[in-house]
Amino acid sequence: MNFAIARLHRKALPCTLSSRMGEWFVTFLYEIVDILGYVKTVKREGKIVGVLSGIGKWILTLAVEPAWQRKGVGRELLAQLNGKRYVYTEKGAKGFYQKMGFVQMF
C-alpha cells in the first residue's frame, strides 16, 4: 500500500484516531484491510483522490480529497461495490449515504 492513500486519509479525516497516529499507522491499517478485505481507489489527473476500504459487507472508510468532494468521487467508489453493504458513520456523513441509497437501521 502506498503512502498516497495514507496522506489522503489524514487530509480528509484529520480528527480520527488513526490519522492522529500518523502516516505509517494509517498505511499499516490499509495494508491489513487489503489482506482481509478490499481497498478501492479513484484517480484524477494521475493522483489518488478517493479511497474506500472494507471487510465483507462492512465499509470501514470512505475518504475523498477535500478539493474533490461533491464531484462524484464518493459515488464512483461506491459503484465499485456489488450487493448490500453496511456502514457505521458519523452524523455529518449520513446525508451522503442516504443519497447513495443506504437506509438508517437504528
Contacts in CASP RR format, 6 or more apart in sequence:
PFRMAT RR
TARGET T0000
AUTHOR 0000-0000-0000
METHOD contacts of the structure
MODEL  1
MNFAIARLHRKALPCTLSSRMGEWFVTFLYEIVDILGYVKTVKREGKIVG
VLSGIGKWILTLAVEPAWQRKGVGRELLAQLNGKRYVYTEKGAKGFYQKM
GFVQMF
1 27 0 8 1.000
1 30 0 8 1.000
1 31 0 8 1.000
1 34 0 8 1.000
1 39 0 8 1.000
2 27 0 8 1.000
3 23 0 8 1.000
3 27 0 8 1.000
4 47 0 8 1.000
4 48 0 8 1.000
5 26 0 8 1.000
5 27 0 8 1.000
5 30 0 8 1.000
5 39 0 8 1.000
5 41 0 8 1.000
5 48 0 8 1.000
5 51 0 8 1.000
6 22 0 8 1.000
6 23 0 8 1.000
6 24 0 8 1.000
6 26 0 8 1.000
6 27 0 8 1.000
6 30 0 8 1.000
7 23 0 8 1.000
8 48 0 8 1.000
8 49 0 8 1.000
8 50 0 8 1.000
8 51 0 8 1.000
8 63 0 8 1.000
8 65 0 8 1.000
9 18 0 8 1.000
9 19 0 8 1.000
9 26 0 8 1.000
9 30 0 8 1.000
9 51 0 8 1.000
9 61 0 8 1.000
9 63 0 8 1.000
10 19 0 8 1.000
10 22 0 8 1.000
10 23 0 8 1.000
10 26 0 8 1.000
11 65 0 8 1.000
11 66 0 8 1.000
12 50 0 8 1.000
12 63 0 8 1.000
12 64 0 8 1.000
12 65 0 8 1.000
12 66 0 8 1.000
13 19 0 8 1.000
13 61 0 8 1.000
13 63 0 8 1.000
18 25 0 8 1.000
18 26 0 8 1.000
18 29 0 8 1.000
19 26 0 8 1.000
30 39 0 8 1.000
30 51 0 8 1.000
30 53 0 8 1.000
33 39 0 8 1.000
33 53 0 8 1.000
33 54 0 8 1.000
33 55 0 8 1.000
33 60 0 8 1.000
34 53 0 8 1.000
36 55 0 8 1.000
37 53 0 8 1.000
37 54 0 8 1.000
37 55 0 8 1.000
37 56 0 8 1.000
38 53 0 8 1.000
38 54 0 8 1.000
38 55 0 8 1.000
38 56 0 8 1.000
39 51 0 8 1.000
39 52 0 8 1.000
39 53 0 8 1.000
39 54 0 8 1.000
40 51 0 8 1.000
40 52 0 8 1.000
40 53 0 8 1.000
40 77 0 8 1.000
40 80 0 8 1.000
40 81 0 8 1.000
41 48 0 8 1.000
41 50 0 8 1.000
41 51 0 8 1.000
41 52 0 8 1.000
41 77 0 8 1.000
42 48 0 8 1.000
42 49 0 8 1.000
42 50 0 8 1.000
42 51 0 8 1.000
42 73 0 8 1.000
42 74 0 8 1.000
42 76 0 8 1.000
42 77 0 8 1.000
43 49 0 8 1.000
44 68 0 8 1.000
44 73 0 8 1.000
47 65 0 8 1.000
49 64 0 8 1.000
49 65 0 8 1.000
49 67 0 8 1.000
49 68 0 8 1.000
49 73 0 8 1.000
50 62 0 8 1.000
50 63 0 8 1.000
50 64 0 8 1.000
50 65 0 8 1.000
50 68 0 8 1.000
50 73 0 8 1.000
50 74 0 8 1.000
50 77 0 8 1.000
51 61 0 8 1.000
51 62 0 8 1.000
51 63 0 8 1.000
51 77 0 8 1.000
52 59 0 8 1.000
52 61 0 8 1.000
52 62 0 8 1.000
52 63 0 8 1.000
52 74 0 8 1.000
52 77 0 8 1.000
52 78 0 8 1.000
52 80 0 8 1.000
52 81 0 8 1.000
53 59 0 8 1.000
53 60 0 8 1.000
53 61 0 8 1.000
54 60 0 8 1.000
54 61 0 8 1.000
57 83 0 8 1.000
57 84 0 8 1.000
57 85 0 8 1.000
57 86 0 8 1.000
58 85 0 8 1.000
58 86 0 8 1.000
58 87 0 8 1.000
59 81 0 8 1.000
59 85 0 8 1.000
59 86 0 8 1.000
59 87 0 8 1.000
62 74 0 8 1.000
62 77 0 8 1.000
62 78 0 8 1.000
62 87 0 8 1.000
62 93 0 8 1.000
64 73 0 8 1.000
64 74 0 8 1.000
64 77 0 8 1.000
65 73 0 8 1.000
74 96 0 8 1.000
75 100 0 8 1.000
78 85 0 8 1.000
78 100 0 8 1.000
85 102 0 8 1.000
87 97 0 8 1.000
87 102 0 8 1.000
89 97 0 8 1.000
94 104 0 8 1.000
98 104 0 8 1.000
END
